[in-house]
Amino acid sequence: MVESAAVLGVYLLDRHGKRIRVGTLTRDRDRATTFVVDEAYLRNPDRPILSLAWVVPGDEEATRARLAARGDKIGLHGYLPPWFSGLLPEGALRDLVMTEMGPGNHDQFDLLTRLGADLPGAVLATPETGPSASAGPLRLENAQGIDLVRPEGVVKFSLAGVQLKFGALAIGDRLTVPARAGESRCILKVPTPRYPGLPEAEFAAMTLSRMIGVNTADCRLIPTSAIESIPASFLEGGKQAFVADRFDRPGEEQRIHMEDAAQIVGATGERKYTMATYETILNIIRRFSTDWRADVMEGFRRIVADVLIGNGDDHLKNWSFWFPDNREIRLSPAYDIVPTIFYAPNDDLALRFAGTHAFANVTFKRFRRVAEFLKLDPDWIERDMKAVVKKALELWPRACFDLLEQTRANQIVNRLDTLALVQETRR
């Protein structure tokens, strides 16, 4: 049990920094957490979207019922409701946050309390009771008219993913971890001895994907010697780090809301690999995107890129939707594209696609089957995806050797001949 109940106010910020109260997240003495939507938000037909999980397109009454329903807004035994759990960091970054919180019986509510001023997208979670001691050393500072938590330590933000990463700010040709939550404009991924050359591999994969038409987040490599405000021990795994600009932080004190597909379907932890398929994601795009044809085609291109590059970790949390304004819903730029075959040569697709996980077994017939499921012209989809493969065959053999050392470049180029998509295109 915890010492006392605790309450977090949940807000969304619009592009101009205006605060919209969405609801209240409460933890009771038995570590049960409950999210309750505010009546004013519920009754506002022009409300900004918190989650597509609680939206029924074209049906305001059904949307209100989804927002008011309690079943998916409850967490037990120290866990948050699934959507809020999806805001928290995973893996190495979570371990670092827990270390900075100090000894104690910390739960997910404590993590959200600590990192609530700089969550993905435009959501804020701020204490409306005194912060629990179990949230570790922190203090409150007034920003944007409310008291936001400022944790003591390096980590002041929440970024999903198992790799150690930091919210950072570019100042000239150097990169620093900002002192205040909410000021980071890019994501810094530091090198790790466990996966040698990972920053270079991710930059190459992102660049190769962009070359064949995938809309990727802007990214670059930076020498670790140009990074400040991070303990040197975190930078010993290599000479270069990977940096991606945050598309949810387009300018100073500006935020664009976003959420990932795992949050939409309620997948937590390892269920991001098992709870859905790529068809599920494409169908979510088909249902919600305000330019769904363009975004579905973008989704197909990403699947082709995963197959050609050998990216076996494109799970539900690596597909996000963002909301550039109150009426626009789009698939976000792509991120976290990594040739996992460098580290697991027998890797497969993270999610099933038209009945298969195997890279080598993805055929244009499977793309046609998914196109029919989405009520799209199969000939159109096959023709456009063949054009993507042709572009890769034309551009990648040279680009791989510009971006990667010879062994890894050969690994990508040589495996192309083993893939059904390439064999069918050449025929």
C-alpha positions as CSV (number, residue, x, y, z in Angstrom):
1,M,0.0,0.0,0.0
2,V,1.0,3.6,-0.5
3,E,0.9,6.3,2.2
4,S,-2.0,8.2,0.6
5,A,-4.0,8.7,-2.5
6,A,-2.6,10.9,-5.3
7,V,-4.2,12.8,-8.2
8,L,-2.8,13.9,-11.6
9,G,-4.6,16.4,-13.8
10,V,-4.4,15.4,-17.5
11,Y,-4.2,18.2,-20.1
12,L,-3.6,18.6,-23.8
13,L,-1.8,21.6,-25.3
14,D,-2.8,23.1,-28.6
15,R,-0.3,24.5,-31.1
16,H,-0.4,27.8,-29.4
17,G,0.3,26.4,-25.9
18,K,-3.4,26.8,-24.8
19,R,-4.2,24.2,-22.1
20,I,-7.3,22.0,-22.4
21,R,-8.2,19.9,-19.4
22,V,-9.1,16.4,-20.4
23,G,-9.6,14.6,-17.1
24,T,-8.2,13.2,-13.8
25,L,-6.0,10.2,-13.1
26,T,-6.3,9.0,-9.5
27,R,-4.3,6.4,-7.6
28,D,-6.0,5.0,-4.4
29,R,-4.3,3.5,-1.3
30,D,-4.5,0.0,-2.9
31,R,-2.5,1.2,-6.0
32,A,-5.5,1.1,-8.3
33,T,-5.5,3.9,-10.8
34,T,-8.5,5.3,-12.6
35,F,-8.8,7.8,-15.4
36,V,-12.1,9.9,-15.5
37,V,-12.8,12.3,-18.4
38,D,-14.0,15.7,-17.4
39,E,-17.5,16.6,-18.2
40,A,-16.6,19.8,-20.1
41,Y,-14.2,17.9,-22.4
42,L,-16.8,15.1,-22.9
43,R,-19.5,17.6,-23.9
44,N,-17.3,19.6,-26.3
45,P,-17.9,18.5,-29.9
46,D,-14.7,20.4,-30.9
47,R,-12.5,18.6,-28.3
48,P,-8.9,17.9,-29.4
49,I,-8.3,14.2,-29.7
50,L,-6.5,12.4,-26.8
51,S,-6.7,9.0,-28.4
52,L,-8.2,7.4,-31.5
53,A,-9.1,4.4,-29.2
54,W,-12.0,6.6,-27.9
55,V,-13.1,8.0,-31.3
56,V,-15.9,6.7,-33.5
57,P,-15.6,8.6,-36.8
58,G,-18.8,10.4,-37.7
59,D,-20.6,9.4,-34.5
60,E,-20.4,11.9,-31.7
61,E,-22.8,10.0,-29.4
62,A,-20.7,6.8,-29.7
63,T,-17.5,8.8,-29.2
64,R,-18.9,10.2,-25.9
65,A,-19.8,6.8,-24.8
66,R,-16.3,5.5,-25.5
67,L,-14.8,8.4,-23.5
68,A,-17.1,7.9,-20.6
69,A,-16.7,4.1,-20.5
70,R,-14.6,2.8,-17.6
71,G,-13.4,-0.6,-18.7
72,D,-10.1,0.5,-20.5
73,K,-9.4,3.4,-18.1
74,I,-8.6,1.4,-15.0
75,G,-5.2,-0.1,-13.8
76,L,-4.6,-2.4,-10.9
77,H,-1.7,-3.3,-8.6
78,G,0.4,-0.2,-9.4
79,Y,-0.2,-0.3,-13.2
80,L,-1.7,2.5,-15.2
81,P,-4.6,2.2,-17.6
82,P,-3.1,0.8,-20.9
83,W,-3.2,4.1,-22.8
84,F,-1.2,5.9,-20.1
85,S,1.2,3.0,-19.6
86,G,2.0,3.5,-23.3
87,L,3.4,7.0,-22.5
88,L,6.2,5.6,-20.3
89,P,9.8,4.7,-21.3
90,E,10.8,1.1,-21.6
91,G,14.0,-0.9,-21.1
92,A,17.3,0.9,-20.4
93,L,15.7,4.4,-20.1
94,R,13.1,3.2,-17.6
95,D,15.9,1.5,-15.6
96,L,17.8,4.8,-15.5
97,V,14.7,6.8,-14.4
98,M,14.1,4.2,-11.6
99,T,17.7,4.6,-10.5
100,E,17.4,8.4,-10.3
101,M,14.2,8.0,-8.2
102,G,16.2,6.3,-5.6
103,P,15.2,3.3,-3.3
104,G,11.5,2.7,-2.8
105,N,8.4,0.9,-4.0
106,H,7.9,2.8,-7.2
107,D,5.0,2.1,-9.6
108,Q,3.9,3.3,-13.0
109,F,1.9,6.2,-11.4
110,D,5.1,7.4,-9.9
111,L,6.9,7.3,-13.3
112,L,4.1,9.3,-14.9
113,T,4.2,11.8,-12.0
114,R,7.9,12.3,-12.5
115,L,7.9,12.6,-16.3
116,G,4.5,14.1,-16.8
117,A,5.8,17.5,-18.0
118,D,7.5,16.1,-21.1
119,L,5.5,13.1,-22.4
120,P,5.2,12.1,-26.1
121,G,2.9,14.4,-28.0
122,A,1.0,17.3,-26.3
123,V,-0.3,15.6,-23.2
124,L,0.7,16.8,-19.7
125,A,0.2,15.1,-16.4
126,T,0.6,17.3,-13.4
127,P,0.1,16.7,-9.6
128,E,-3.1,18.0,-8.1
129,T,-2.2,16.7,-4.7
130,G,1.3,16.8,-3.1
131,P,3.6,14.5,-5.2
132,S,4.1,11.1,-3.5
133,A,7.5,10.6,-1.9
134,S,7.7,7.4,-3.9
135,A,8.1,9.5,-7.1
136,G,11.7,10.3,-5.9
137,P,13.4,13.7,-5.6
138,L,11.6,16.4,-7.6
139,R,10.2,19.9,-7.4
140,L,7.4,21.8,-8.9
141,E,7.8,24.9,-11.1
142,N,5.1,27.0,-12.7
143,A,5.0,26.8,-16.5
144,Q,2.1,27.6,-18.8
145,G,0.0,28.5,-15.9
146,I,0.2,25.2,-14.0
147,D,2.7,23.5,-11.7
148,L,4.8,21.0,-13.6
149,V,7.2,18.5,-12.1
150,R,10.9,19.1,-12.6
151,P,12.8,15.9,-11.7
152,E,16.3,16.0,-10.3
153,G,18.7,14.1,-12.5
154,V,19.4,13.6,-16.2
155,V,16.1,12.2,-17.3
156,K,13.2,14.7,-17.4
157,F,11.3,13.2,-20.3
158,S,9.5,10.0,-21.5
159,L,10.5,8.3,-24.7
160,A,9.4,4.8,-25.5
161,G,11.8,2.1,-26.6
162,V,14.3,-0.2,-25.1
163,Q,17.4,1.6,-26.3
164,L,19.0,4.3,-24.1
165,K,17.9,7.6,-25.5
166,F,17.7,11.2,-24.3
167,G,15.6,14.3,-25.2
168,A,18.2,16.8,-26.4
169,L,18.5,20.4,-27.8
170,A,20.9,21.4,-30.6
171,I,22.9,24.5,-29.9
172,G,25.1,25.2,-32.9
173,D,27.0,22.1,-33.7
174,R,26.7,20.7,-30.2
175,L,23.9,18.8,-28.5
176,T,22.9,19.1,-24.8
177,V,20.3,17.7,-22.5
178,P,18.1,20.7,-21.6
179,A,17.7,21.6,-18.0
180,R,13.9,21.9,-18.2
181,A,11.4,19.4,-19.2
182,G,9.6,20.2,-22.5
183,E,12.6,22.0,-24.1
184,S,14.0,19.0,-26.1
185,R,13.7,19.3,-29.9
186,C,15.4,16.1,-30.9
187,I,16.0,12.5,-29.7
188,L,19.5,11.4,-29.0
189,K,20.4,7.7,-29.1
190,V,23.8,6.9,-27.7
191,P,26.0,4.0,-28.9
192,T,26.0,0.8,-26.9
193,P,28.6,-2.0,-26.7
194,R,25.7,-4.5,-26.8
195,Y,24.9,-3.6,-30.4
196,P,28.1,-2.3,-32.0
197,G,27.5,0.3,-34.7
198,L,23.8,0.7,-34.0
199,P,23.7,4.5,-34.6
200,E,25.3,4.1,-38.0
201,A,23.0,1.2,-38.8
202,E,19.9,3.2,-38.0
203,F,21.0,6.2,-39.9
204,A,21.7,4.1,-42.9
205,A,18.4,2.4,-42.7
206,M,16.5,5.6,-42.3
207,T,18.4,7.1,-45.3
208,L,17.8,4.1,-47.5
209,S,14.1,4.1,-46.6
210,R,13.8,7.8,-47.5
211,M,15.5,7.1,-50.9
212,I,12.6,4.8,-51.9
213,G,9.8,7.2,-50.8
214,V,9.3,6.5,-47.1
215,N,8.5,9.7,-45.1
216,T,11.1,9.5,-42.4
217,A,11.8,11.8,-39.5
218,D,14.8,14.0,-40.1
219,C,17.9,12.5,-38.7
220,R,21.7,12.6,-38.6
221,L,24.8,11.3,-36.9
222,I,26.8,13.4,-34.4
223,P,30.2,12.7,-32.8
224,T,29.8,11.8,-29.2
225,S,32.5,14.4,-28.4
226,A,29.9,17.1,-29.4
227,I,27.4,15.9,-26.7
228,E,27.2,17.7,-23.4
229,S,25.3,17.3,-20.1
230,I,25.4,13.5,-20.2
231,P,27.7,11.4,-18.0
232,A,30.7,10.2,-20.1
233,S,30.0,6.6,-19.1
234,F,26.9,6.7,-21.4
235,L,29.0,7.7,-24.4
236,E,31.7,5.0,-24.3
237,G,30.0,2.6,-26.7
238,G,31.2,4.2,-29.9
239,K,32.3,7.4,-31.6
240,Q,29.0,8.5,-33.1
241,A,25.4,8.9,-31.8
242,F,22.1,9.0,-33.7
243,V,19.9,12.1,-33.6
244,A,16.3,12.4,-34.9
245,D,14.3,15.6,-34.9
246,R,11.1,15.4,-32.9
247,F,8.1,15.9,-35.1
248,D,6.0,16.4,-32.0
249,R,8.1,19.4,-31.0
250,P,8.1,21.6,-34.2
251,G,9.3,24.8,-32.5
252,E,10.0,26.5,-29.2
253,E,7.3,25.7,-26.7
254,Q,5.2,24.1,-29.5
255,R,3.8,20.6,-29.2
256,I,1.9,18.4,-31.6
257,H,-0.1,15.6,-30.1
258,M,0.6,12.0,-31.2
259,E,0.0,8.4,-30.0
260,D,1.3,5.1,-31.2
261,A,-0.7,2.1,-32.5
262,A,0.0,0.1,-29.3
263,Q,-1.8,2.8,-27.3
264,I,-4.8,2.7,-29.7
265,V,-5.3,-1.1,-29.4
266,G,-4.3,-1.3,-25.7
267,A,-1.1,-3.3,-26.2
268,T,1.3,-3.1,-23.3
269,G,4.8,-4.6,-22.8
270,E,5.6,-7.5,-25.1
271,R,2.0,-7.5,-26.5
272,K,3.3,-4.8,-28.9
273,Y,4.5,-7.9,-30.9
274,T,1.5,-10.1,-30.6
275,M,-1.7,-8.1,-30.3
276,A,-2.1,-7.1,-33.9
277,T,-0.8,-7.5,-37.5
278,Y,0.3,-5.1,-40.1
279,E,-3.2,-5.4,-41.6
280,T,-4.5,-4.1,-38.3
281,I,-2.3,-1.0,-38.6
282,L,-3.3,-0.4,-42.2
283,N,-6.9,-0.8,-41.3
284,I,-6.6,1.8,-38.5
285,I,-5.0,4.2,-41.1
286,R,-7.9,3.4,-43.5
287,R,-10.4,4.2,-40.8
288,F,-9.0,7.3,-39.2
289,S,-6.6,9.2,-41.5
290,T,-7.9,12.4,-43.0
291,D,-5.8,11.5,-46.1
292,W,-6.1,7.7,-45.8
293,R,-5.1,6.8,-49.4
294,A,-1.8,8.6,-49.1
295,D,-1.2,7.2,-45.6
296,V,-2.1,3.6,-46.6
297,M,0.3,3.8,-49.5
298,E,2.9,5.1,-47.0
299,G,2.2,2.2,-44.8
300,F,2.7,-0.3,-47.7
301,R,6.0,1.4,-48.5
302,R,7.2,1.0,-45.0
303,I,6.5,-2.7,-45.0
304,V,8.4,-3.1,-48.3
305,A,11.3,-1.1,-46.7
306,D,11.3,-3.4,-43.7
307,V,11.5,-6.5,-45.9
308,L,14.3,-5.2,-48.0
309,I,16.4,-3.7,-45.2
310,G,15.7,-6.6,-42.7
311,N,14.0,-4.6,-40.0
312,G,12.5,-7.1,-37.6
313,D,11.5,-4.7,-34.9
314,D,8.8,-2.6,-36.5
315,H,6.2,-3.4,-33.8
316,L,3.1,-1.5,-32.8
317,K,4.9,1.3,-30.9
318,N,6.9,2.2,-34.0
319,W,3.8,3.2,-35.9
320,S,2.3,6.5,-34.7
321,F,-0.5,8.9,-35.6
322,W,-0.2,12.6,-35.1
323,F,-2.7,15.5,-35.0
324,P,-1.2,18.6,-36.7
325,D,-4.5,20.4,-35.9
326,N,-7.8,19.6,-34.3
327,R,-9.3,18.2,-37.5
328,E,-6.3,16.5,-39.1
329,I,-5.3,12.9,-38.3
330,R,-2.2,11.6,-40.2
331,L,0.3,8.8,-40.0
332,S,3.4,10.3,-38.5
333,P,6.9,10.3,-40.1
334,A,8.6,6.9,-39.8
335,Y,11.2,6.3,-37.0
336,D,13.2,3.5,-35.4
337,I,14.0,1.8,-38.7
338,V,16.9,-0.6,-38.0
339,P,18.4,-3.5,-39.9
340,T,18.0,-6.0,-37.1
341,I,19.5,-8.7,-39.3
342,F,22.9,-7.2,-38.4
343,Y,22.4,-8.4,-34.9
344,A,20.0,-11.4,-35.4
345,P,20.7,-12.8,-38.9
346,N,17.6,-15.1,-38.8
347,D,15.2,-12.3,-37.7
348,D,11.7,-12.1,-39.1
349,L,9.1,-9.4,-39.4
350,A,7.9,-8.1,-35.9
351,L,4.3,-8.5,-36.9
352,R,2.5,-10.9,-39.2
353,F,1.8,-9.7,-42.7
354,A,-0.9,-11.6,-44.7
355,G,-0.1,-14.8,-42.8
356,T,3.7,-14.7,-42.7
357,H,6.5,-13.4,-40.5
358,A,9.3,-14.5,-42.9
359,F,11.0,-11.7,-45.0
360,A,11.6,-14.2,-47.8
361,N,8.0,-15.2,-48.0
362,V,6.5,-11.7,-48.5
363,T,5.1,-11.7,-52.0
364,F,3.1,-9.3,-54.2
365,K,0.2,-11.8,-53.9
366,R,0.1,-11.0,-50.2
367,F,0.1,-7.3,-50.9
368,R,-2.8,-7.9,-53.3
369,R,-4.7,-9.8,-50.6
370,V,-4.3,-7.0,-48.1
371,A,-5.3,-4.5,-50.7
372,E,-8.6,-6.4,-51.3
373,F,-9.2,-6.5,-47.5
374,L,-8.8,-2.6,-47.5
375,K,-11.1,-2.3,-50.6
376,L,-8.2,-0.9,-52.7
377,D,-7.3,-1.8,-56.3
378,P,-4.8,-4.7,-56.0
379,D,-3.3,-3.8,-59.4
380,W,-2.6,-0.3,-58.2
381,I,-0.9,-1.5,-55.0
382,E,1.2,-4.1,-56.8
383,R,2.3,-1.7,-59.5
384,D,3.4,1.0,-56.9
385,M,5.1,-1.5,-54.6
386,K,7.1,-2.9,-57.6
387,A,8.2,0.6,-58.4
388,V,9.5,0.9,-54.8
389,V,11.5,-2.3,-55.1
390,K,12.9,-1.2,-58.5
391,K,14.0,2.0,-57.0
392,A,15.8,0.2,-54.2
393,L,17.5,-2.1,-56.7
394,E,18.7,0.9,-58.7
395,L,19.9,3.1,-55.8
396,W,20.8,0.9,-52.8
397,P,23.8,-1.0,-54.1
398,R,25.9,2.1,-54.3
399,A,24.3,3.9,-51.4
400,C,24.9,1.0,-49.0
401,F,28.6,1.3,-49.5
402,D,28.5,5.0,-48.9
403,L,26.6,4.6,-45.7
404,L,28.0,1.4,-44.1
405,E,31.2,-0.4,-43.8
406,Q,31.8,-3.1,-46.4
407,T,30.6,-6.2,-44.5
408,R,27.3,-4.7,-43.6
409,A,26.7,-3.1,-47.0
410,N,27.3,-6.5,-48.6
411,Q,24.9,-8.1,-46.1
412,I,22.0,-5.9,-47.2
413,V,22.9,-6.0,-50.9
414,N,23.4,-9.7,-51.1
415,R,20.2,-10.7,-49.2
416,L,18.1,-8.8,-51.8
417,D,18.4,-11.8,-54.1
418,T,16.9,-14.1,-51.5
419,L,13.6,-12.1,-51.2
420,A,10.5,-13.0,-53.2
421,L,9.7,-9.3,-53.7
422,V,13.0,-8.8,-55.5
423,Q,12.7,-12.1,-57.5
424,E,9.2,-11.2,-58.7
425,T,10.1,-7.7,-59.6
426,R,13.1,-8.8,-61.7
427,R,10.9,-11.4,-63.5
